[in-house]
């Protein structure tokens, strides 16, 4: 058994909306508990008016799509407590990213989707915030895929551990998938799975369309980073297998001067970025070439500069790519990817630009920070080619 206690995601704002939703759930539960303790017959009527059922929707009781999300049986405090705990842990982080009002809309729509999914496969009424909470959890995974959850683990020994949030969510999704195939049980597994799917897909859509601004924590950013690493590995393999070109390729890469922004340069840079963000990569590369000609010192944001350089190299425009890599290193010398970029630029200098002396300086600076054995081996071979002055072989 394990109980989640929190995540490692720091919050920038107080989760007021999440707190209000939790209080409303507790108040409704308290009313039901009072009716249950007093033994009045009104409890059944009270719970039936809040519960969501297929017959209720057919009769026009559409408000049940909202009210059922705040109702929990007074005889099952663990259901309510578990939902509120997960809502606080995952919902508060989601609210911090989306904002108070947007989170409330996201949460309630998730409960509606989960409720509709339940009525499509079952006729029995359903109550509880589980579907909406699952929606918030699915959204959390998109916005914070690398987050970790602090859990209290109780099994023979008791301890507190930090585990990836993906593991926690995957475990509960597995339980719900397994529960669908069981003939018995009172858990609305279909509502849970619909909530997860809704939250995950809607959050993914919001980030992909930039309605929610992407940052270094979300799933879209990780996918783009993986693409960049793949592009880098591809161009390194191409550079490693290439031979030296003829002596007419000894164009010197321009030395960078301190960046000075001006309106014309800003407009040209913005055009490149707009084209790139619109996935018009060929047009963005051409606009980047024009930017280099008119404003040799211009540099794009870190990830975009590297993306442009990789694409130029992959399409065979090695001179422009080398210049773009050089500008990247001048503006972002402490980037985590700087050692690999130095290696790649050195390989272009040795095998295409006939600049062994400049390549040697890059390699000597890059080698202490290279993590891959293959990269270190390539750097050593390039150093040997610089010193020998011989034509490299493939």
C-alpha positions as CSV (number, residue, x, y, z in Angstrom):
1,X,0.0,0.0,0.0
2,X,1.2,3.5,-0.7
3,X,-0.2,7.0,-0.1
4,X,0.9,10.0,-2.2
5,X,2.0,12.9,-0.1
6,X,3.0,15.6,-2.7
7,X,5.2,16.3,-5.7
8,X,8.5,18.0,-6.3
9,X,6.9,20.8,-8.4
10,X,7.2,24.2,-6.7
11,X,4.1,26.4,-7.0
12,X,4.1,30.0,-8.0
13,X,0.6,30.9,-6.8
14,X,-1.8,29.7,-4.1
15,X,-4.2,26.9,-5.4
16,X,-7.3,28.8,-4.5
17,X,-9.6,27.1,-7.0
18,X,-8.4,23.7,-5.9
19,X,-9.0,24.6,-2.3
20,X,-12.5,25.8,-3.1
21,X,-13.4,22.6,-4.9
22,X,-12.1,20.5,-2.0
23,X,-14.2,22.5,0.5
24,X,-17.3,22.1,-1.6
25,X,-16.8,18.4,-1.7
26,X,-16.3,18.3,2.1
27,X,-19.5,20.3,2.7
28,X,-21.6,18.1,0.5
29,X,-20.1,15.0,2.3
30,X,-20.9,16.6,5.7
31,X,-24.5,17.2,4.7
32,X,-24.8,13.6,3.7
33,X,-23.1,12.4,6.9
34,X,-25.5,14.5,9.0
35,X,-28.5,13.0,7.2
36,X,-27.1,9.5,7.6
37,X,-26.4,10.0,11.3
38,X,-29.9,11.4,12.1
39,X,-31.4,8.4,10.3
40,X,-33.7,10.5,8.1
41,X,-35.1,9.1,4.9
42,X,-33.9,12.3,3.2
43,X,-30.4,10.9,2.6
44,X,-31.5,8.7,-0.3
45,X,-33.4,11.6,-1.9
46,X,-30.4,13.9,-1.4
47,X,-27.9,11.5,-2.9
48,X,-30.3,10.6,-5.8
49,X,-30.7,14.3,-6.7
50,X,-26.9,14.7,-7.0
51,X,-26.0,11.3,-8.6
52,X,-25.5,11.0,-12.4
53,X,-27.5,8.4,-14.2
54,X,-28.4,7.5,-17.8
55,X,-32.1,7.8,-17.0
56,X,-31.6,11.2,-15.4
57,X,-29.9,12.6,-18.5
58,X,-32.6,11.1,-20.7
59,X,-35.1,13.0,-18.6
60,X,-33.3,16.2,-19.0
61,X,-31.5,16.4,-15.6
62,X,-28.3,17.7,-17.2
63,X,-27.2,19.4,-14.0
64,X,-26.3,16.0,-12.7
65,X,-23.2,16.1,-14.9
66,X,-21.9,18.7,-12.4
67,X,-23.5,17.8,-9.1
68,X,-22.3,14.2,-9.2
69,X,-18.7,15.4,-9.1
70,X,-19.2,16.8,-5.6
71,X,-21.1,13.9,-4.0
72,X,-19.6,11.1,-2.0
73,X,-21.3,8.4,0.0
74,X,-21.3,9.2,3.7
75,X,-20.5,5.5,4.3
76,X,-17.2,5.6,2.4
77,X,-14.9,8.3,3.8
78,X,-11.9,6.8,2.1
79,X,-13.4,7.4,-1.4
80,X,-13.8,11.1,-0.6
81,X,-10.5,11.4,1.2
82,X,-8.6,9.7,-1.6
83,X,-10.1,11.9,-4.3
84,X,-9.4,15.1,-2.4
85,X,-5.8,14.0,-1.7
86,X,-5.1,13.3,-5.4
87,X,-6.9,16.5,-6.3
88,X,-4.7,18.5,-4.0
89,X,-1.5,16.9,-5.2
90,X,-2.1,16.9,-9.0
91,X,-4.8,19.6,-9.3
92,X,-2.9,22.3,-7.4
93,X,0.1,21.9,-9.7
94,X,-2.2,22.0,-12.8
95,X,-3.9,25.1,-11.5
96,X,-0.5,26.8,-11.0
97,X,0.2,26.3,-14.7
98,X,-3.2,27.0,-16.2
99,X,-4.5,29.7,-13.8
100,X,-7.5,29.6,-11.5
101,X,-10.4,30.0,-13.9
102,X,-8.9,27.9,-16.7
103,X,-8.2,25.1,-14.2
104,X,-11.8,25.1,-12.9
105,X,-13.1,24.8,-16.5
106,X,-10.6,22.1,-17.3
107,X,-11.5,20.2,-14.1
108,X,-15.3,20.4,-14.5
109,X,-15.2,19.5,-18.2
110,X,-13.1,16.5,-17.3
111,X,-15.8,15.4,-14.8
112,X,-18.5,15.9,-17.5
113,X,-16.6,13.8,-20.1
114,X,-16.0,11.1,-17.5
115,X,-19.6,11.0,-16.5
116,X,-20.9,10.8,-20.1
117,X,-18.5,7.9,-20.7
118,X,-19.9,6.1,-17.7
119,X,-23.5,6.5,-18.8
120,X,-22.6,5.1,-22.2
121,X,-21.6,1.7,-20.7
122,X,-23.6,1.5,-17.5
123,X,-27.1,2.2,-16.3
124,X,-26.3,2.4,-12.6
125,X,-26.0,5.9,-11.0
126,X,-22.5,7.2,-10.3
127,X,-21.2,9.7,-7.7
128,X,-17.7,11.0,-6.8
129,X,-15.0,13.4,-8.1
130,X,-12.8,10.5,-9.4
131,X,-13.4,11.2,-13.1
132,X,-12.6,14.9,-12.7
133,X,-9.6,14.1,-10.6
134,X,-8.3,11.6,-13.2
135,X,-8.7,14.4,-15.8
136,X,-6.5,16.7,-13.7
137,X,-4.0,13.8,-13.3
138,X,-3.9,13.2,-17.0
139,X,-3.2,16.9,-17.6
140,X,-0.5,16.9,-14.9
141,X,1.4,14.2,-16.8
142,X,1.5,16.3,-20.0
143,X,2.7,19.4,-18.2
144,X,5.0,17.8,-15.7
145,X,6.1,14.4,-17.2
146,X,9.4,14.4,-15.3
147,X,7.9,15.2,-11.9
148,X,8.3,12.9,-9.0
149,X,5.8,12.1,-6.3
150,X,6.6,11.7,-2.6
151,X,4.8,8.5,-1.3
152,X,4.3,6.9,2.0
153,X,5.0,3.2,1.4
154,X,3.5,0.7,3.8
155,X,4.4,-2.9,3.3
156,X,6.2,-4.7,6.2
157,X,8.5,-1.7,6.5
158,X,7.3,1.9,6.4
159,X,9.1,4.6,4.5
160,X,8.8,7.7,2.4
161,X,10.1,7.6,-1.2
162,X,10.3,9.8,-4.3
163,X,9.2,8.0,-7.4
164,X,8.3,9.3,-10.9
165,X,4.8,10.5,-11.3
166,X,4.5,8.5,-14.5
167,X,4.8,5.3,-12.5
168,X,2.1,6.3,-10.1
169,X,-0.3,7.3,-12.8
170,X,0.5,4.2,-14.9
171,X,-0.2,2.0,-12.0
172,X,-3.7,3.4,-11.5
173,X,-4.4,3.3,-15.2
174,X,-3.5,-0.4,-15.1
175,X,-5.8,-1.0,-12.2
176,X,-8.7,0.7,-14.1
177,X,-7.9,-1.3,-17.3
178,X,-7.9,-4.5,-15.3
179,X,-11.2,-3.5,-13.5
180,X,-13.1,-3.1,-16.8
181,X,-12.8,-6.9,-17.3
182,X,-14.2,-7.7,-13.9
183,X,-17.9,-8.5,-13.8
184,X,-18.3,-7.2,-10.2
185,X,-17.3,-4.1,-8.4
186,X,-18.7,-0.6,-7.7
187,X,-15.8,1.4,-9.1
188,X,-16.6,3.4,-12.3
189,X,-13.4,2.3,-14.2
190,X,-14.7,3.6,-17.5
191,X,-15.2,7.1,-16.0
192,X,-11.6,7.0,-14.6
193,X,-10.1,6.0,-18.0
194,X,-12.2,8.6,-19.9
195,X,-10.9,11.3,-17.4
196,X,-7.3,10.3,-17.9
197,X,-7.7,10.3,-21.7
198,X,-9.5,13.7,-21.7
199,X,-7.0,15.4,-19.4
200,X,-4.0,14.0,-21.3
201,X,-5.3,14.8,-24.8
202,X,-6.6,18.3,-23.9
203,X,-3.4,19.3,-22.1
204,X,-1.4,18.1,-25.1
205,X,-3.6,20.1,-27.5
206,X,-3.3,23.2,-25.4
207,X,0.5,23.1,-25.4
208,X,0.8,22.0,-29.0
209,X,-1.3,24.9,-30.1
210,X,0.5,27.3,-27.8
211,X,-2.7,28.2,-26.0
212,X,-0.7,27.2,-22.9
213,X,2.9,28.3,-23.4
214,X,5.4,25.4,-23.6
215,X,8.3,25.3,-21.1
216,X,11.1,23.0,-20.3
217,X,9.0,20.8,-18.1
218,X,6.2,19.7,-20.4
219,X,5.9,16.7,-22.7
220,X,6.0,18.7,-25.9
221,X,9.3,20.2,-24.9
222,X,10.7,16.7,-24.2
223,X,9.6,15.5,-27.6
224,X,11.2,18.5,-29.3
225,X,14.4,17.9,-27.3
226,X,14.4,14.3,-28.4
227,X,14.0,15.4,-32.0
228,X,17.0,17.8,-31.6
229,X,19.2,15.1,-30.2
230,X,18.2,12.8,-33.1
231,X,19.1,15.5,-35.6
232,X,22.4,16.1,-33.8
233,X,23.3,12.4,-33.9
234,X,22.3,12.2,-37.6
235,X,24.6,15.1,-38.6
236,X,27.4,13.8,-36.4
237,X,27.3,10.5,-38.2
238,X,27.2,12.3,-41.6
239,X,30.2,14.5,-40.6
240,X,32.1,11.4,-39.3
241,X,31.8,9.5,-42.5
242,X,32.5,12.5,-44.8
243,X,35.7,13.2,-46.7
244,X,37.6,16.5,-47.0
245,X,36.3,18.6,-49.9
246,X,38.4,20.4,-52.4
247,X,40.6,23.4,-51.5
248,X,38.0,25.9,-52.8
249,X,36.0,25.3,-49.6
250,X,38.4,27.1,-47.3
251,X,36.0,29.9,-46.6
252,X,36.7,31.3,-43.1
253,X,33.8,31.4,-40.7
254,X,33.3,35.0,-39.7
255,X,34.4,36.1,-36.3
256,X,31.5,37.1,-34.1
257,X,31.2,40.6,-32.6
258,X,29.0,41.5,-29.7
259,X,25.3,41.4,-30.6
260,X,23.8,44.8,-31.2
261,X,20.0,44.7,-31.6
262,X,18.4,47.2,-34.0
263,X,14.9,47.3,-35.5
264,X,15.8,45.8,-38.9
265,X,17.7,43.0,-37.2
266,X,14.8,42.4,-34.8
267,X,12.4,42.2,-37.7
268,X,14.6,39.7,-39.6
269,X,15.1,37.6,-36.5
270,X,11.3,37.6,-35.8
271,X,10.6,36.5,-39.3
272,X,12.9,33.5,-39.0
273,X,11.4,32.5,-35.7
274,X,7.8,32.9,-37.0
275,X,8.5,30.7,-39.9
276,X,10.3,28.1,-37.8
277,X,7.4,28.0,-35.2
278,X,5.0,27.5,-38.1
279,X,7.0,24.4,-39.2
280,X,7.9,26.2,-42.5
281,X,11.4,24.9,-42.1
282,X,12.7,25.5,-45.6
283,X,11.5,29.0,-45.6
284,X,13.0,29.5,-42.2
285,X,16.4,28.3,-43.4
286,X,16.3,30.7,-46.3
287,X,15.3,33.6,-44.0
288,X,18.1,32.6,-41.7
289,X,20.6,32.8,-44.6
290,X,19.3,36.3,-45.5
291,X,19.6,37.2,-41.8
292,X,23.3,36.2,-41.8
293,X,24.0,38.2,-44.8
294,X,22.3,41.4,-43.6
295,X,23.2,41.0,-39.9
296,X,26.2,38.8,-39.4
297,X,26.1,39.0,-35.6
298,X,22.4,38.0,-35.2
299,X,21.7,35.0,-33.1
300,X,18.4,33.2,-32.5
301,X,17.2,31.8,-29.1
302,X,19.3,28.8,-28.0
303,X,17.2,25.8,-29.0
304,X,16.1,27.4,-32.3
305,X,19.6,28.4,-33.3
306,X,20.7,24.8,-32.8
307,X,17.7,23.5,-34.6
308,X,18.4,25.7,-37.6
309,X,22.1,24.7,-37.6
310,X,21.2,21.0,-37.5
311,X,18.8,21.4,-40.4
312,X,21.2,23.3,-42.5
313,X,23.8,20.7,-41.9
314,X,21.4,17.9,-42.7
315,X,20.5,19.5,-46.0
316,X,24.1,19.9,-47.1
317,X,24.6,23.7,-46.5
318,X,27.6,23.1,-44.4
319,X,29.1,26.6,-44.6
320,X,26.0,28.2,-43.3
321,X,25.6,25.4,-40.7
322,X,29.1,25.9,-39.5
323,X,28.6,29.6,-39.1
324,X,25.4,29.0,-37.2
325,X,27.1,26.5,-34.8
326,X,29.9,29.1,-34.3
327,X,27.3,31.8,-33.4
328,X,25.6,29.3,-31.1
329,X,28.9,28.7,-29.2
330,X,29.7,32.4,-29.0
331,X,26.3,33.3,-27.5
332,X,25.6,30.2,-25.5
333,X,29.1,28.9,-24.4
334,X,27.8,27.4,-21.2
335,X,24.9,25.4,-22.8
336,X,24.6,21.8,-21.9
337,X,24.9,20.9,-25.5
338,X,28.0,23.1,-26.1
339,X,30.6,20.3,-25.9
340,X,28.8,18.3,-28.6
341,X,28.3,21.4,-30.8
342,X,32.1,22.1,-30.5
343,X,32.7,18.5,-31.6
344,X,30.4,18.8,-34.6
345,X,31.8,22.2,-35.6
346,X,35.3,20.9,-35.3
347,X,34.5,18.0,-37.6
348,X,33.1,20.4,-40.2
349,X,36.3,22.5,-39.9
350,X,38.6,19.5,-40.4
351,X,36.7,17.7,-43.1
352,X,35.0,20.5,-45.0
353,X,36.4,24.0,-44.2
354,X,40.2,23.2,-44.1
355,X,40.6,24.9,-40.7
356,X,42.5,22.3,-38.6
357,X,44.0,24.9,-36.2
358,X,40.6,26.3,-35.2
359,X,39.3,22.7,-35.0
360,X,42.1,21.7,-32.6
361,X,41.2,24.5,-30.2
362,X,37.5,23.5,-30.2
363,X,38.4,19.8,-29.7
364,X,40.7,20.5,-26.8
365,X,38.0,22.6,-25.1
366,X,35.3,20.0,-25.8
367,X,37.0,16.7,-24.8
368,X,36.9,17.1,-21.0
369,X,33.1,17.6,-21.2
370,X,32.1,14.9,-23.7
371,X,30.1,12.2,-22.0
372,X,29.8,9.6,-24.8
373,X,32.7,7.2,-25.5
374,X,31.8,7.4,-29.2
375,X,32.1,11.2,-29.1
376,X,35.4,11.1,-27.3
377,X,36.7,8.6,-29.8
378,X,35.6,10.8,-32.7
379,X,37.3,13.8,-31.1
380,X,40.5,11.9,-30.7
381,X,40.5,10.9,-34.4
382,X,39.8,14.5,-35.4
383,X,42.8,15.7,-33.3
384,X,45.0,13.1,-35.0
385,X,43.8,14.3,-38.4
386,X,44.5,17.9,-37.4
387,X,48.1,17.0,-36.4
388,X,48.9,14.8,-39.3
389,X,47.6,17.1,-42.0
390,X,46.7,14.1,-44.0
391,X,43.5,13.5,-46.0
392,X,41.0,11.6,-43.8
393,X,39.6,8.3,-45.0
394,X,36.1,6.9,-44.6
